[in-house]
Every structure is written in C-alpha cells, then in structure tokens.
C-alpha cells in the first residue's frame, strides 16, 4: 500500500479514535460526577474530603482533555472536512458517481450535480448512469479541460487532454439523439486554465456533499479525495470552495447542452487589437461573422465554420458569452491564418478589421450587448 493510502486510512482512524476517546472521557466524567454527588450528600470525614478533592482534580483533568479534543473536532467542522479516501476507495463508497445519482433521484428539491474536472472520464465511462440521472430530473453542470493541444503540454497534460477530447465526443454522441422523456438538463463547459484538483458537489437532504480530488500520479493509490459535508446554510471552507469554484465554472467556455436553447452564433474575431466585421450583400451596415447552428454541430463548431465561410480566416475560440440577442451564443476568438480567399460572395460583400464597433447607425444588430463583450475582449489582446 502506498504512503498516501496509509495516510488516508490513518486520517479516518484518527477521527474514529478522537470520537472514541471523547465518549470514554464523557463516561468517566459522568461516573466521577456520580461519586462526587454521593460524597456531597452527607457530612464528610477527613478521608472523604481528601477523596472528594482527588475526584475534583480527576474531573478537571478529564474535562481539560475532553475540551482539547472537542476543539479538534470543532476545527474539522469549521472546514467541513468529514473524511479522506483513496480514489479506489471513493469509487466503491456511498458517494461514488453511481451512488450519488441514486441519492439525488429521491431528492424533492432541485437536483444538481456539479463537477469542475479534468477529463470527466469517470462520467463518460458511466453514460448509462448519466442517462438515468437525466430521466430522473437531475441537472448536470460539468466542466473539463480544453483538449486543444499546446506546444508546452507535458506528457501528463497531453493524456488528460486526449481523455477530455474523448469525453466531449461521447457527450456529443449522447445528445445527438436525446430521449424525450428526460426531465433533467446537462451543460458541458471547458477551460484553458489549469485544473489542479477536480471538484464535485451535490446536495442531499439539506447537506452539501463535496469531494476535492488530489492526483499525485496515474496509480489509483497515488490519488486522494477529501470529502466535505456541511449543512447548506453553514459558512465554512467547504461552502467557500463550492461557491468560488461554481463562479469559476460560469466563466468557462460553453461546449454543449441539453436542451440546447441556442439557434445561432456569432464571433468577435480579434487580431492585433482589432475586431473583424463583415458587410453583407445589399447592406450598408456592418455585423459580426456568424450564422445558424446546424443540426449535427455544437455551437463552437458552427462559429468556426461560419467565420471561415464569411471571412476566409481560421479562428481560435477563447471564450463564450451569453448574448443579449435571444437564442444566440457569442464567441471571442483570435483570428488565425487566412485559409482561403474564396469567401461566400453570395452573402458577404466586404470584410474589415476595426479598432472598435462602428456607431449604432452603422450596425445591422446594434442591441446585442457590444459593451458587455468589449469589456471581456480586453483580456485577450
């Protein structure tokens, strides 16, 4: 057994030992209180007074030890830490993915399963469990690493990205033919930010159960999971972790969803601090490259296709933002190489890089939240 596995077991044993010692001390204190009560009911001899004094000293010593142990337990409660498991132990525990979904199926309140993960391989390998959750009204909010390869990727990161890419393909395949009986929802996002530790969370019977994973290698015995449990109204480290990571999730890039409420996409393509606009045939106004999402596409794929068709340029998508235009998804991307000079001349008459969007009079769609997106664009050039 690895050192990490031994430490995980040792932590559980420590918690059990502390609670056992507290019960023993409590019983001893009650016993001494009974003896002291008996001695105090009658006039005491010198020997009895001496014995009573000894009992009080014993009681004070036990109370001090009990208090110290209680502080230890209370400290653990403040952070919400309940136990530590190896990953192998987690996968067969009461809060494994399959068991967590079974718990949520019986919940009457909003059923949400949240994961800010790396490859989501553990879910993509259990699609039947995921489908069962969708059938029972569970709302999945999932995020994984962006599988786009980078020159600086290590061998381990390359492996994670390969698995993440495989997971995305499995989710795409699943949602190509959704079951009309599904009452749950699914939203999948991705991030280019490093994901050091995967995090998952759900609420069951008024308590939030969260798991933070630590990976020290591919061997399951080198992977550890800290389990946090707390009342939903409590303010502690575990609650802070959930809130901060959920905020981080909302900043990640949209990939796909069920049901998909978006019908169209458009792209803020950036190059050298300028934004690429197109002017459609027969119009004097300018607009962003974009168009309708085809049935077999996810929004990002539609954005890249429409951008290439209308401008001739490839685009590297960096971020997604909800549009003020109904049922439209906005993407921010860096304009890449000119792939072709053969743009869709039946639709586009002119393309132009601009320092900023033209005035509202010169825009085809002036009320789609340009100001909101421009504030985000400054992050990318």
Secondary structure per residue as TSV (DSSP state, phi and psi in degrees):
chain	resnum	aa	ss	phi	psi
A	1	X	-	360.0	139.0
A	2	X	-	-71.5	164.1
A	3	X	H	-61.8	-36.9
A	4	X	H	-64.5	-43.7
A	5	X	H	-60.3	-41.6
A	6	X	H	-63.4	-39.7
A	7	X	H	-66.2	-39.5
A	8	X	H	-62.4	-45.2
A	9	X	H	-65.6	-39.3
A	10	X	H	-62.9	-36.6
A	11	X	H	-63.4	-47.2
A	12	X	H	-60.0	-42.5
A	13	X	H	-64.5	-36.9
A	14	X	H	-62.3	-45.5
A	15	X	H	-61.0	-44.3
A	16	X	H	-62.3	-41.8
A	17	X	H	-64.5	-43.9
A	18	X	H	-61.2	-46.8
A	19	X	H	-64.7	-38.4
A	20	X	H	-64.6	-42.9
A	21	X	H	-63.6	-38.6
A	22	X	H	-65.0	-39.5
A	23	X	H	-65.3	-41.3
A	24	X	H	-63.7	-46.5
A	25	X	H	-61.7	-40.1
A	26	X	H	-62.3	-42.8
A	27	X	H	-65.5	-41.0
A	28	X	H	-63.8	-40.0
A	29	X	H	-65.4	-40.0
A	30	X	H	-64.3	-39.6
A	31	X	H	-63.0	-44.6
A	32	X	H	-65.6	-39.4
A	33	X	H	-59.5	-38.3
A	34	X	H	-65.1	-42.6
A	35	X	H	-65.0	-42.0
A	36	X	H	-65.1	-38.1
A	37	X	H	-63.8	-39.9
A	38	X	H	-64.9	-42.9
A	39	X	H	-68.3	-29.1
A	40	X	T	-84.0	-4.7
A	41	X	T	-86.1	-15.6
A	42	X	S	-128.4	160.3
A	43	X	-	-59.0	136.2
A	44	X	-	-100.1	142.5
A	45	X	-	-81.4	172.5
A	46	X	H	-59.4	-42.8
A	47	X	H	-63.5	-40.1
A	48	X	H	-67.8	-39.1
A	49	X	H	-62.4	-41.3
A	50	X	H	-62.5	-42.0
A	51	X	H	-66.2	-39.3
A	52	X	H	-63.3	-40.2
A	53	X	H	-62.2	-43.3
A	54	X	H	-62.4	-40.1
A	55	X	H	-63.6	-41.5
A	56	X	H	-62.3	-41.0
A	57	X	H	-64.4	-41.9
A	58	X	H	-62.3	-43.2
A	59	X	H	-62.8	-45.4
A	60	X	H	-61.8	-39.3
A	61	X	H	-65.3	-43.5
A	62	X	H	-65.1	-41.7
A	63	X	H	-62.8	-38.1
A	64	X	H	-64.8	-45.0
A	65	X	H	-64.4	-41.9
A	66	X	H	-61.7	-42.4
A	67	X	H	-62.6	-40.2
A	68	X	H	-64.0	-41.8
A	69	X	H	-66.6	-37.0
A	70	X	H	-64.7	-38.1
A	71	X	H	-60.8	-40.7
A	72	X	H	-61.4	-47.6
A	73	X	H	-64.5	-42.5
A	74	X	H	-62.6	-37.2
A	75	X	H	-62.7	-42.3
A	76	X	H	-62.9	-36.8
A	77	X	H	-68.1	-35.9
A	78	X	H	-59.6	-39.7
A	79	X	H	-88.8	-10.2
A	80	X	T	82.4	4.4
A	81	X	E	-71.9	123.3
A	82	X	E	-102.9	-43.4
A	83	X	E	-163.3	165.8
A	84	X	E	-123.4	133.6
A	85	X	E	-129.2	151.7
A	86	X	E	-72.8	160.5
A	87	X	H	-62.9	-37.4
A	88	X	H	-60.7	-40.1
A	89	X	H	-69.4	-37.5
A	90	X	H	-62.0	-40.3
A	91	X	T	-66.8	-15.1
A	92	X	T	-118.0	13.8
A	93	X	S	-86.8	179.9
A	94	X	T	-69.9	-13.9
A	95	X	T	-118.8	25.0
A	96	X	S	-59.8	166.0
A	97	X	H	-54.1	-48.7
A	98	X	H	-62.3	-43.5
A	99	X	H	-70.6	-34.7
A	100	X	H	-63.3	-41.4
A	101	X	H	-64.4	-39.2
A	102	X	H	-63.5	-37.7
A	103	X	H	-64.4	-45.8
A	104	X	H	-66.4	-29.5
A	105	X	H	-58.7	-29.5
A	106	X	T	-92.7	-3.6
A	107	X	-	-71.6	142.5
A	108	X	S	-93.8	-28.0
A	109	X	S	-78.7	-176.7
A	110	X	-	-58.0	127.3
A	111	X	-	-99.5	106.2
A	112	X	E	-125.8	132.1
A	113	X	E	-120.6	115.9
A	114	X	E	-112.5	132.3
A	115	X	E	-137.4	124.6
A	116	X	E	-108.4	96.4
A	117	X	-	-120.9	-167.0
A	118	X	S	-101.2	-72.3
A	119	X	S	-109.8	-14.5
A	120	X	-	56.5	26.6
A	121	X	H	-61.8	-34.8
A	122	X	H	-65.5	-26.0
A	123	X	H	-86.7	-43.0
A	124	X	H	-63.6	-22.2
A	125	X	T	-84.3	-7.3
A	126	X	T	-126.2	51.1
A	127	X	H	-62.6	-32.9
A	128	X	H	-64.7	-36.1
A	129	X	H	-67.1	-41.6
A	130	X	H	-61.3	-45.5
A	131	X	H	-61.7	-40.4
A	132	X	H	-61.3	-38.8
A	133	X	H	-65.5	-41.2
A	134	X	H	-63.2	-37.5
A	135	X	H	-64.8	-28.9
A	136	X	T	-101.9	20.9
A	137	X	T	79.0	21.2
A	138	X	-	-84.1	138.6
A	139	X	E	-103.0	111.5
A	140	X	E	-94.8	125.5
A	141	X	E	-120.7	107.8
A	142	X	E	-125.8	145.7
A	143	X	E	-142.2	143.5
A	144	X	E	-138.4	175.8
A	145	X	E	-73.4	147.8
A	146	X	-	-68.0	122.4
A	147	X	-	-75.2	-1.4
A	148	X	-	-58.8	121.3
A	149	X	-	-70.1	146.9
A	150	X	-	-127.2	149.8
A	151	X	T	-58.9	-28.1
A	152	X	T	-91.9	4.3
A	153	X	-	-62.1	134.2
A	154	X	-	-79.0	170.6
A	155	X	H	-59.3	-40.4
A	156	X	H	-66.6	-43.2
A	157	X	H	-64.8	-39.2
A	158	X	H	-59.1	-40.6
A	159	X	H	-65.5	-44.0
A	160	X	H	-60.9	-44.9
A	161	X	H	-65.1	-37.5
A	162	X	H	-62.1	-43.2
A	163	X	H	-67.1	-38.4
A	164	X	H	-63.4	-42.5
A	165	X	H	-61.1	-41.4
A	166	X	H	-63.1	-39.0
A	167	X	H	-64.3	-43.1
A	168	X	H	-59.4	-42.8
A	169	X	H	-62.5	-37.8
A	170	X	H	-68.0	-39.1
A	171	X	H	-66.1	-40.6
A	172	X	H	-60.6	-44.6
A	173	X	H	-62.8	-40.6
A	174	X	H	-62.1	-42.4
A	175	X	H	-87.8	-1.5
A	176	X	H	-67.7	-31.3
A	177	X	T	-134.4	68.9
A	178	X	-	-68.2	151.9
A	179	X	-	-84.3	126.4
A	180	X	T	-61.0	-16.7
A	181	X	T	-81.7	-8.3
A	182	X	-	-65.1	128.2
A	183	X	-	-108.5	-6.0
A	184	X	S	-89.5	-177.9
A	185	X	E	-132.9	163.2
A	186	X	E	-143.9	131.8
A	187	X	E	-130.8	124.4
A	188	X	E	-113.5	130.6
A	189	X	E	-128.4	168.4
A	190	X	E	-140.7	159.2
A	191	X	E	-139.2	145.9
A	192	X	S	-92.3	-8.4
A	193	X	S	-70.4	148.7
A	194	X	-	-62.1	138.5
A	195	X	-	-114.0	97.5
A	196	X	-	-74.7	-43.1
A	197	X	S	-132.5	125.3
A	198	X	-	-71.4	150.4
A	199	X	E	-141.1	132.5
A	200	X	E	-132.8	153.8
A	201	X	E	-158.5	144.7
A	202	X	E	-155.6	163.5
A	203	X	E	-111.8	131.2
A	204	X	E	-136.8	122.2
A	205	X	T	51.4	46.6
A	206	X	T	80.8	0.9
A	207	X	E	-117.8	135.3
A	208	X	E	-89.1	125.9
A	209	X	E	-111.0	119.0
A	210	X	E	-126.4	148.6
A	211	X	E	-129.7	124.0
A	212	X	E	-107.4	122.6
A	213	X	E	-98.7	140.8
A	214	X	E	-123.1	121.3
A	215	X	E	-108.1	121.6
A	216	X	S	-112.1	12.0
A	217	X	S	159.5	174.8
A	218	X	S	-77.1	-26.1
A	219	X	S	-63.5	131.0
A	220	X	G	-58.4	-30.1
A	221	X	G	-72.7	-9.1
A	222	X	G	-103.6	15.3
A	223	X	E	-121.6	132.3
A	224	X	E	-127.1	146.8
A	225	X	E	-127.9	126.0
A	226	X	E	-95.8	127.9
A	227	X	E	-105.4	123.8
A	228	X	E	-111.5	136.0
A	229	X	E	-135.7	130.0
A	230	X	E	-157.6	158.4
A	231	X	E	-63.3	145.1
A	232	X	T	-62.2	-24.0
A	233	X	T	-88.9	-7.8
A	234	X	-	-73.4	148.7
A	235	X	-	-110.6	106.9
A	236	X	S	-149.8	-175.1
A	237	X	H	-59.3	-42.4
A	238	X	H	-62.5	-41.3
A	239	X	H	-64.5	-40.3
A	240	X	H	-64.0	-41.6
A	241	X	H	-57.9	-47.3
A	242	X	H	-61.4	-49.7
A	243	X	H	-63.3	-43.4
A	244	X	H	-69.1	-39.4
A	245	X	H	-74.7	-29.8
A	246	X	H	-70.0	-36.6
A	247	X	H	-62.7	-39.5
A	248	X	H	-64.5	-38.9
A	249	X	H	-59.1	-42.1
A	250	X	H	-66.7	-17.5
A	251	X	T	-92.4	-4.8
A	252	X	S	-78.4	172.5
A	253	X	E	-88.8	131.4
A	254	X	E	-64.9	137.2
A	255	X	E	-115.0	-59.6
A	256	X	E	-158.7	168.8
A	257	X	E	-157.8	156.6
A	258	X	E	-130.6	127.4
A	259	X	S	-73.7	150.7
A	260	X	-	-85.6	115.6
A	261	X	-	-92.8	-4.9
A	262	X	-	-93.4	136.5
A	263	X	-	-110.5	-24.2
A	264	X	E	-142.6	164.4
A	265	X	E	-136.2	155.5
A	266	X	E	-148.7	158.3
A	267	X	E	-127.2	130.9
A	268	X	E	-88.9	96.5
A	269	X	E	-88.1	123.4
A	270	X	E	-109.6	135.6
A	271	X	E	-149.4	121.1
A	272	X	T	54.6	38.7
A	273	X	T	78.9	3.7
A	274	X	E	-111.0	155.4
A	275	X	E	-109.0	136.9
A	276	X	E	-89.4	122.5
A	277	X	E	-115.2	156.7
A	278	X	E	-124.7	150.5
A	279	X	E	-116.3	119.8
A	280	X	E	-77.2	158.9
A	281	X	T	-59.4	135.1
A	282	X	T	79.9	3.9
A	283	X	-	-118.1	153.0
A	284	X	S	-102.9	-8.4
A	285	X	S	-96.0	162.6
A	286	X	B	-109.1	154.8
A	287	X	E	-152.3	171.6
A	288	X	E	-84.9	149.3
A	289	X	E	-60.4	139.7
A	290	X	E	169.4	-178.9
A	291	X	E	173.1	-159.5
A	292	X	E	-83.9	142.8
A	293	X	-	-80.4	124.3
A	294	X	-	-75.8	160.7
A	295	X	T	-58.3	-38.2
A	296	X	T	-88.5	2.4
A	297	X	-	-102.9	152.7
A	298	X	-	-93.8	159.8
A	299	X	H	-53.4	-41.8
A	300	X	H	-62.9	-39.7
A	301	X	H	-63.4	-41.5
A	302	X	H	-63.4	-39.5
A	303	X	H	-63.0	-45.7
A	304	X	H	-64.7	-41.6
A	305	X	H	-65.2	-49.0
A	306	X	H	-62.9	-38.7
A	307	X	H	-63.8	-44.4
A	308	X	H	-65.7	-43.5
A	309	X	H	-63.1	-38.1
A	310	X	H	-91.1	-19.9
A	311	X	H	-123.1	-22.1
A	312	X	S	84.5	-3.0
A	313	X	E	-101.9	146.8
A	314	X	E	-79.7	156.0
A	315	X	E	-138.4	135.9
A	316	X	E	-98.3	106.8
A	317	X	E	-70.5	131.0
A	318	X	E	-111.0	-32.3
A	319	X	E	-157.9	155.8
A	320	X	E	-122.4	145.3
A	321	X	E	-139.4	138.6
A	322	X	E	-66.6	135.8
A	323	X	-	-88.5	152.9
A	324	X	S	-75.5	-11.7
A	325	X	S	-85.7	126.5
A	326	X	T	-55.8	134.0
A	327	X	T	61.7	26.4
A	328	X	E	-120.9	143.7
A	329	X	E	-111.4	132.7
A	330	X	E	-99.7	136.4
A	331	X	E	-121.1	145.1
A	332	X	E	-110.7	131.8
A	333	X	E	-149.4	160.1
A	334	X	E	-92.5	128.0
A	335	X	E	-71.2	130.5
A	336	X	E	-101.3	-141.5
A	337	X	E	-73.7	153.2
A	338	X	E	-75.8	113.1
A	339	X	-	-83.5	-38.6
A	340	X	-	-152.6	151.5
A	341	X	S	-90.6	-6.5
A	342	X	-	-89.5	79.9
A	343	X	-	-84.9	169.1
A	344	X	-	-73.2	88.1
A	345	X	T	-71.0	-15.9
A	346	X	T	-72.7	-17.3
A	347	X	T	-117.8	-40.4
A	348	X	E	-109.4	132.2
A	349	X	E	-102.2	-30.1
A	350	X	E	-154.9	144.3
A	351	X	E	-122.6	149.2
A	352	X	E	-156.6	134.8
A	353	X	E	-85.1	130.6
A	354	X	E	-126.3	147.5
A	355	X	S	-64.3	-32.7
A	356	X	S	-158.0	163.9
A	357	X	-	-59.6	144.8
A	358	X	-	-66.7	168.7
A	359	X	-	-58.3	162.8
A	360	X	G	-56.6	-33.6
A	361	X	G	-64.1	-29.9
A	362	X	G	-92.9	4.2
A	363	X	B	-103.4	137.8
A	364	X	S	-68.2	-40.7
A	365	X	S	-124.1	85.6
A	366	X	-	-76.5	-16.6
A	367	X	-	-114.8	53.0
A	368	X	S	-116.9	18.9
A	369	X	-	85.0	38.0
A	370	X	H	-57.6	-42.2
A	371	X	H	-61.3	-42.2
A	372	X	H	-62.7	-42.4
A	373	X	H	-72.8	-37.7
A	374	X	H	-60.0	-33.6
A	375	X	H	-66.0	-28.3
A	376	X	H	-81.8	-34.8
A	377	X	H	-60.4	-31.9
A	378	X	G	-59.7	-18.5
A	379	X	G	-74.6	-16.1
A	380	X	G	-112.4	3.5
A	381	X	-	-150.7	360.0
